Amino acid sequence: MIIIKRWLYPIVSLLLLIVLWEVIGRLLQIPLYILPVPSQVLLSLYQERAVLAVHAWVTLKEAVIGLAVATLLAFIVSLLMDRFNGLRLTVYPHLVISQTIPVMVLGPIFSIWFGFGLTPKILMVVLMCFFPMVISFTDALFQVNQKRIILMKTYNASTWQIYRLVKIPIAVPGLLSGMRVAATYCVGGAIIGEWLSASAGLGYYMIRAKNGYLMDKVFATIVVVILLSLLLNLLVFVLENLLTKKRMIANG
């Protein structure tokens, strides 16, 4: 019953909001170029489904590649910072300070350095996804119970064995937690990159629709972006559950 309520309440409230939006939009006769009603957005989604699918694939590819690169970098950097305390003290503050730099301002610089291809968009995604993963994984590694590590050392375990058998398995949920946050950012990072320089992708399509005051198409693009973000978040959630079950089975 609790699970049903957890899904029922947000779904019902969303449907009520959509109905209210439709009714108010129709009664006030709000022009399409200002705010389309949900029925117009759905119609645009259907009519532009083929074009949106092509652009969505481009954006999804950028987001997934960027997320994968960010995950690998976060994994390596976190292990290095946990292994070498001096490196942690040096790098960690810079990671926090880096979050004060708006990602948008780096887009034009990346375009100048790397052109208008796939690379600038992937870099934008990496910058948006790297921080939550590296912070959560580093903290999880740092908080591993020291008694387990001492026990491993009494058996003459090497540093690599300690990380492979104790630290990494225990800290992986922290990495996945950061990855779930990053999964909601990665599509947005790709979109920002496409706003600045692109010839395809949902961001590129959105800019073209906006310039033509085709707000129904703009909102249709937003719906697709939301669906892609939810899809990636769901995939990470499934991966987290699979690893958790595998760990429970391994522990008996």
Secondary structure, 3 states (H helix, E strand, C coil): CHHHHHHHHHHHHHHHHHHHHHHHHHHHCCCCCCCCCHHHHHHHHHHCHHHHHHHHHHHHHHHHHHHHHHHHHHHHHHHHHHHCHHHHHHHHHHHHHHCCCCHHHHHHHHHHHHCCCHHHHHHHHHHHHHHHHHHHHHHHHHCCCHHHHHHHHHCCCCHHHHHHHHHHHHHHHHHHHHHHHHHHHHHHHHHHHHHHCCCCCHHHHHHHHHHCCCHHHHHHHHHHHHHHHHHHHHHHHHHHHHHHHHHHHHCC
